[in-house]
């Protein structure tokens, strides 16, 4: 399988999953827009939009964030059609705003199918599992997609709903153009609640960054077009950032996925609960230049090895 085949395969799997729920002309809503600077969530959102537009030939009839969802406005704009919940890595109790919103949707939107687009699942507190499981069991038509087999096993054990495995929706963005690199090694390392706390040794050959700060000229506005423009700006920023490195070292899942789309060799460390290893086990990239590492020291050794192979 060539790199192009590898990306096309991911896209085809996603398209087949989405086509299970919508066809040309279908009305739909897409909610939980990622109203924050993290590039990965915006990449997922744009992939979701690209697939839904490709299949339905139309824009979503309703879009919201977790904090501005209006049930009456939603029902008025989208009297029928599926409600899609944005995918990602926030199904669980690490990111409570998004989980509470998901639970609120299951409680209040009961007149149609609700589809959770591909997520990773992780709960740190057992009572939160029981709370979510009860809401899922009570919903008349909830469908769940997950991004890794560990999440699939968890869902099939705890959640009474149809559950399916699918790749991350950011793969729907397809191959991306790569600018000329500016440094040998760029390390995109988490600084948020999922960081493992790698101690990065002093090095002159690597630039260490994260992508949690928006550009000053981020588009403004709260309607669907403004939200999409914000997501585009965030993903463009992330692609420019990654393209600076001849080799990438990252503990962000979408550092891996966007490096894959850019064709940049990279080394992958894990987050604090094994999300990235679980994803890569489910979707191995055998013919893409990517290497896993358990320690930061090993990651830097592998990065130098990849750089020497170029």
C-alpha positions in Angstrom: 0.0 0.0 0.0 1.4 3.4 -1.0 1.1 6.5 1.1 -1.6 7.7 -1.3 -3.5 4.4 -1.0 -3.2 4.6 2.8 -4.9 8.0 2.9 -7.5 7.0 0.4 -8.3 3.9 2.5 -9.0 6.1 5.6 -11.2 8.4 3.5 -13.2 5.5 2.1 -13.8 4.0 5.5 -15.1 7.3 6.8 -17.3 7.9 3.8 -18.9 4.5 4.1 -19.6 5.1 7.8 -21.2 8.5 7.2 -23.2 7.2 4.3 -24.9 4.8 6.7 -26.8 7.9 8.1 -27.1 10.4 5.3 -27.6 10.5 1.5 -27.8 13.3 -1.1 -30.1 16.0 0.1 -30.3 14.8 3.7 -30.8 17.5 6.3 -28.5 17.3 9.3 -27.1 19.2 12.3 -23.5 19.2 13.4 -22.9 20.4 17.0 -20.2 20.8 19.6 -18.1 23.1 17.3 -14.5 23.2 18.9 -14.5 26.8 20.1 -10.9 26.7 21.2 -7.4 27.0 19.7 -6.5 23.3 19.7 -5.7 22.6 16.1 -6.6 18.9 16.2 -10.3 19.5 17.0 -10.6 21.9 14.2 -9.1 19.4 11.8 -11.7 16.9 12.8 -14.5 19.5 12.3 -13.3 20.4 8.8 -13.1 16.7 8.0 -16.6 16.1 9.2 -17.9 19.1 7.2 -16.1 17.9 4.1 -17.6 14.4 4.3 -21.1 15.6 5.1 -21.1 18.1 2.2 -19.7 15.5 -0.2 -22.4 13.0 0.7 -25.4 15.3 1.1 -24.6 18.2 -1.2 -25.6 20.7 1.4 -24.4 22.5 4.5 -25.6 21.6 8.0 -28.9 23.2 8.8 -27.8 23.9 12.4 -24.3 24.4 14.1 -23.5 25.1 17.7 -20.8 25.0 20.3 -21.3 23.2 23.7 -22.2 26.5 25.3 -24.6 28.1 22.8 -26.9 25.2 21.8 -30.5 26.4 21.6 -33.0 23.5 21.5 -35.8 25.7 20.0 -33.6 27.2 17.4 -32.2 23.7 16.5 -35.7 22.3 16.1 -36.8 25.2 14.0 -33.8 25.1 11.7 -33.7 21.3 11.5 -37.2 19.9 12.1 -36.0 16.5 10.8 -32.6 15.0 10.0 -29.8 13.5 12.1 -28.0 15.3 14.8 -24.2 14.6 14.6 -22.0 15.2 17.6 -18.5 16.3 16.8 -15.9 13.6 17.2 -12.5 13.8 19.0 -11.1 12.7 22.3 -13.5 14.1 24.9 -15.9 11.3 25.5 -15.3 10.7 29.2 -14.6 12.9 32.2 -11.3 14.7 31.3 -13.1 17.4 29.4 -16.3 17.8 31.4 -17.9 20.7 29.3 -18.1 18.5 26.2 -19.2 15.4 28.1 -22.0 17.3 29.9 -23.1 18.8 26.6 -23.2 15.3 25.1 -25.3 14.1 28.0 -27.6 17.1 27.7 -28.2 16.2 24.0 -29.1 12.7 24.9 -31.5 13.9 27.5 -33.2 16.6 25.4 -33.0 15.5 21.8 -35.1 12.3 21.6 -37.1 12.7 18.4 -34.4 11.6 15.9 -31.2 9.7 15.6 -28.2 11.1 17.4 -24.8 10.0 16.0 -21.6 10.5 17.9 -18.8 10.8 15.3 -15.5 9.0 16.0 -14.3 9.5 19.6 -11.8 8.0 22.0 -13.3 7.1 25.4 -11.6 7.5 28.7 -13.2 7.8 32.2 -11.1 8.3 35.3 -14.0 8.1 37.7 -16.2 5.0 37.6 -19.5 6.7 38.7 -19.3 8.9 35.6 -19.4 5.7 33.5 -22.6 4.6 35.1 -24.2 8.1 34.6 -23.4 8.1 30.9 -24.4 4.5 30.4 -27.8 5.2 31.9 -28.4 8.1 29.5 -27.3 6.0 26.5 -29.5 3.1 27.5 -32.5 5.5 27.8 -32.1 7.2 24.4 -34.3 5.7 21.7 -31.7 6.0 18.9 -28.1 6.7 19.7 -25.2 5.5 17.5 -21.6 5.6 18.6 -18.4 5.6 16.5 -15.1 5.1 18.2 -11.5 5.5 16.9 -9.7 2.6 18.6 -10.4 -1.0 19.7 -9.9 -0.2 23.4 -12.8 2.3 23.2 -14.8 -0.2 21.2 -14.3 -2.9 23.9 -15.3 -0.4 26.6 -18.4 0.7 24.7 -19.6 -2.8 24.1 -19.1 -3.7 27.7 -20.8 -0.6 29.2 -23.0 1.1 26.6 -26.2 -0.2 25.3 -26.0 1.3 21.8 -24.8 0.3 18.3 -21.0 1.0 18.3 -18.7 0.9 15.3 -15.0 1.5 14.7 -13.9 4.2 12.3 -10.8 6.3 11.7 -10.4 9.9 12.9 -12.5 12.3 10.7 -9.5 14.5 10.1 -8.4 12.0 7.5 -11.2 13.3 5.3 -9.0 16.4 4.7 -6.8 14.3 2.4 -3.1 14.9 1.5 -1.8 18.4 2.3 0.9 20.5 0.6 4.2 20.8 2.6 6.3 23.9 2.7 10.1 23.8 3.0 11.3 22.9 6.5 13.1 25.4 8.7 14.6 23.2 11.4 15.7 19.6 11.7 13.3 18.5 14.5 10.1 20.1 15.6 8.7 18.8 18.8 4.9 19.4 19.2 4.3 18.6 22.8 1.2 18.8 24.9 0.9 21.4 27.6 -2.7 20.6 28.7 -4.5 18.1 30.9 -3.5 15.1 28.8 0.2 15.7 29.0 2.4 12.9 30.3 5.0 15.3 31.6 8.0 14.3 29.4 11.2 16.0 30.6 12.6 17.4 27.4 16.4 17.5 27.6 18.3 20.6 26.4 18.9 20.3 22.6 20.1 22.6 20.0 18.7 20.5 17.2 15.0 20.7 18.2 12.3 23.4 18.4 9.7 22.7 21.1 6.1 24.1 20.6 2.5 23.5 21.3 -0.5 24.7 19.2 -2.9 26.1 21.9 -2.7 29.8 21.0 -4.7 31.4 18.2 -3.3 33.9 15.8 -4.2 37.5 16.5 -6.1 37.8 13.2 -8.4 34.8 13.8 -11.8 35.5 12.1 -14.5 36.7 14.4 -18.2 35.8 14.5 -20.5 33.1 15.8 -22.5 32.0 12.8 -21.7 28.8 10.9 -19.6 30.5 8.2 -17.5 32.4 10.8 -17.0 29.2 12.8 -15.8 27.4 9.7 -13.4 30.2 8.9 -12.0 29.9 12.5 -11.5 26.2 12.0 -9.8 26.8 8.7 -7.5 29.4 10.2 -6.6 27.1 13.1 -5.8 24.1 10.8 -3.7 26.3 8.5 -1.8 27.5 11.5 -1.2 23.9 12.6 -0.1 22.8 9.1 2.4 25.7 8.9 3.7 24.9 12.3 4.3 21.3 11.5 5.8 22.1 8.1 8.7 23.9 9.9 10.2 20.6 10.9 12.1 18.2 8.7 11.1 15.6 11.3 8.3 15.8 13.9 8.2 14.5 17.5 4.8 14.7 19.0 2.6 13.4 21.8 -0.5 14.8 20.1 -2.7 12.5 18.1 -3.3 15.2 15.5 0.3 16.0 15.4 0.6 12.4 14.1 -2.4 12.6 11.7 -1.5 16.0 10.2 2.1 15.0 9.8 0.8 11.9 8.0 -1.3 14.1 5.7 1.7 16.4 5.1 4.0 13.4 4.4 6.4 14.4 7.2 8.4 11.6 8.9 7.6 11.7 12.6 8.1 10.0 16.0 5.1 9.5 18.2 5.0 9.6 22.0 1.8 8.8 24.0 -0.5 11.1 26.1 -1.2 10.3 29.7 -3.7 7.6 29.2 -2.5 5.8 26.1 -4.9 7.4 23.6 -2.3 7.6 20.8 -0.9 4.1 21.1 -4.5 2.8 21.1 -5.3 4.7 17.9 -2.1 3.6 16.2 -2.7 0.0 17.1 -6.2 0.2 15.5 -4.9 2.0 12.4 -1.3 1.0 11.8 0.6 3.0 9.3 3.0 0.3 8.0 4.2 2.2 4.9 4.3 5.7 6.4 7.4 7.0 8.0 6.3 7.0 11.6 8.0 5.5 14.6 6.6 5.0 18.2 8.7 5.8 21.2 8.3 5.2 25.0 10.7 7.9 26.2 11.7 11.4 25.1 15.3 10.2 24.8 14.3 7.4 22.5 12.2 9.8 20.5 15.1 12.1 19.9 17.3 9.1 18.8 14.7 8.0 16.4 14.2 11.5 15.1 17.9 11.8 14.3 17.7 8.4 12.6 14.8 9.5 10.4 16.6 12.7 9.6 19.6 10.8 8.5 17.5 8.6 6.2 16.2 11.6 4.3 
